[in-house]
Amino acid sequence: METRHPTPALRFRAGACSPDSRVLPAEVAVALTYDGSTRAVMMATPADLEDFARGFTLTEGIATRDEILSIEPVETPQGIDLRIWLAPAASAREATRRRSMAGPVGCGLCGLDSLAEAMRPTRPVTSGFSLTARQVLAAVAALEGHQPLHDATRAAHGAAFWQGGITLSREDVGRHNALDKLIGALAPEAAAQGAVVLTCRISIDMVQKACAAGVPVLIGTSAPTAAAVQQAEAAGLTLIGLARPDGFEVFTHPHRITGPEAAHVA
């Protein structure tokens, strides 16, 4: 499927109206189906969908990377069905979880366990990775050059992995989807030795996903929520928000910011 569409529009500027067109991002329904049963349906950009399936599976604790046997994207008239097949142990865990739910599970947070799932504890982050304040600013500045969908449409979120430079990036109309796509594409051994940079606000679920991947530093261009800060503090994640070309704010675990400028940002 195409990820962007030219769309007719009427442009109003300086008190005048003229016909024009605007390139808009595609947004389709994407079902995540495990062993024949749908776990969630998300609205997403139809690109890097195998990365999305892998990342969602990892960050939601459904299965480990080794327990994902296959991923098959299937186009349907209603959208795309990501058919994911799991190893027997993971399949049994998912079946047990489904039986404990009181209602439909398409949203991924329904039923008896939804509150506990939303506030679930995160995997502790123990990486010794660090970076300087100048490198934080460099990571934010570099992000601008890795958002082709946003540049064309002004309507997409970006997530990138920085390791001395941006080595990987993903985009989507959904900020959670962009992060899941990035994590799904990221080599597990690399995750603990770099930082994730986001173009969006950092909520608690974004912290949970980063910790599930073993990422030690999460940088956002907007502010985090209070719950995200609490979760990051408990997990050992360095959380940086309001990252702009002229500075940033460190909310948790500033020991990972090193160098001569560290005293000014901790």
N, C-alpha and C positions, 0 to 999 in steps of 0.2 A: 504494500500500500504506500501511496505517496505520503510524505511527512509534512508537506505544505501545499497550500492551494491558493492560486490567484483568485481574488474575490472582488466583484464590483462594489464600489462604494461612491458616495457623494462626499466630496471634500469641501468643508467650509473654512475659509481663511480670509482674513482681512475684510469681512463683511460680504464676501462673494462665494458662490457655490459653483462647483464644476465637477463633471464626472471623472472618476479616477478608479483605481483598483488597489487593493492591499493584499499582500501575501500573508495568509493566516496559517497557523500550525494545525495539522490534522489532530483530531481527538476521537478515539474510538473506544468502544467497550472491549476490555481485555479480561477474559476469565482465566483464573489460575486453577487448573483442575488436577487433582492428585489421585492417581490410580482410578480415574473415572468419576470422582466426586469433586464438585466445585467448592473451593475453599474461599475464594474472594472474586469479586468483579470490580475492576478499577477502570476509570477513564484515563487513557494514556496515549502518548504519541507512538504510532506504530513503527518504531525503530529500536534496534538493539533489544529485541524482545526476549531472546534467549538469556541475555545478561540480566534482564528484568526478572525473569522466572527464577534464575539461579540466586540473584541477590535477595529477592523476596523470601525465597525458601530459607536462606541462611539467616537473614536478619529477623525473621519471625520465629526462628527456632523450630521450624518444621523438620529439617534434616540438615546434616552436614554436607559439605561439598562431595565427599566420597559416597554418600548415600543417595545422590541423585543419579539415577541410571540413564535417563534420557529425557530430552525436552523436544516436543514437536509442536510448533506453531501451526494452527489450522485455521484458515480463513473461513468464516461463515457469513451468511447474509446479515447477521446481527453484529458481527464484530470478529474478534480473534480469540480462539480457544487455545491457551497454552497448556498442552497436555504433558504433564510431568509424571514420570514413573519413578517410584522410590524403591530402595532396597527393603527387604521384608521387615527389618527391625523398625525403620522409620515409618513404613506403611502401617505397621501395627500401632505405633504411637499415635499417628494421625487418626486412625480409626477409633481408638480409645477416646481421644479428645472430642471427636465428633459425637460420640455417643453420650458424652457428658453435657452437650449443649441442649438448651431447652427449646430453641427455635431455629430459624434459618441461619445458615452460617455464611451466606454470601458476603456479608460485610467484613467478616474476619474478626469482629469484636461483639458478637451477639451471645445471648444465653447466660447461663449461670456464672461463667467464669470471666465475663467481660471486664468488670472493674479490676479484678486481680490481674488480668492480662494487660490492661492499659497501664497499670502501675507496677508491672513486673520488675524484679531486680535485674540489674544488668551484669554482664560478664565483667569482672575486674580487669582494668587496663594496667599492665605492669611494664610496658615498654620503656626502655631508657632513652628513647629518641628525644632529641631536643633541636631547637632552631633559634636563631637570633631574631631580634625585633626587625632588623632589616630584611630578613628572609620572610617573615610574616607579610610585610608590606610588598615584597617582591611577588609572593604567591598570589596576593589579591590583585596586584597589577597585571600579572600574567593571565589571570582568569579571563580578562576581557577578550583576549585573542583566541579563546577556545569555546566560543558560543555562536556558531554559525546559524543555528535555528533562531536564537534570540535576535541576532543581528538582522535576519531577514523578516522577522515577524513582530518583535518586541513583545512576545507573549509566551516565553518559555523560561523555565528554571534551569540552572546549570549546577553540576557537581563535578569537581575535579580533584585529582590526586597530585599532590606536590611532593617531589623528592629531589630537591636541588633544582627543580624546574617542574612544570606540569607535564607529567608523563601519560596521563589518561584523563579523559573527560567524557561526560554524558549529559544529554539534555532531555527534558520532557515537559509537558504542560503541567505535570504534577511534581511538586518538590520532593515528595517521598519517592516517587517513581524514579526521578533523576538519581537520587542517592542509591536506591536499590540497583539500578542499572550499573552505576559505577562500581559498587561492591561486587556485583556479579561478575564484572569483567576484570576485577583486580586480583592479581595473584596473591594467595593467602600469605606467602612468606614476605611479600612487600608491604602488606597493610600495616604492620607494626613499626615500619621504618619510614613513615611519611605523615603528611597531614592532609585532611580532606578540607576543601574550600567550597563553600556554598554561596549561592547568590540570594539566599532567602533567610527568613528568621529561623532560629533554632528552637524547636519545641522538644518536649520530652521524648517523643517517639524518634526524632532524628538522633538524639543522644543514644537511645537504646540501639538503634541500627548501627551507629558508628562503633559502639562498644561490642556489639555482636561480631563485628568484623575484625576487632582487635586494633582499631585505629586509635592512636594515642592523643592526637590533636585535631580538634574540630574548629574550623574558622568560618564565621558567617559575616556577611556584609550588613546584616541587620542585628537587632538585639535578641538575646535569648529570652525565654520565659523563665519565671522564678523556679518552676518545677524542673526545667531543663538544667538549671544551675545546680539545684539540689541533687539531681540524679548524677550529673557529671562529677560533682564533688565526692559523692559516695563511691563512684566507680573508679576514680583515679584518672579521669579524662581531663585533659587541658582544654578548656572551653574559652574561645576567643570570639567576641562579638563586636559589632559596629566597626568592622575593619574597613577602612577607607584609605585612600592614597596618603593621607596625612597622619594616620594613627589608628589605634585600635584599643580595645579594653579586654583585659584578661580577667575572667570571672572565677576560674578554678585552676588549681595546680600550676601556678606560675613558675615552678622550678624548671619546667621544660623550656622556658625562654631564657637563653644564655647570652653572653657577650657583654660588652661595655654598656649597652643601653638597657640591660635587664633591670637595673635599679629604678629606672624611670617608668617601667611598665608593670612591675610586680605589685 
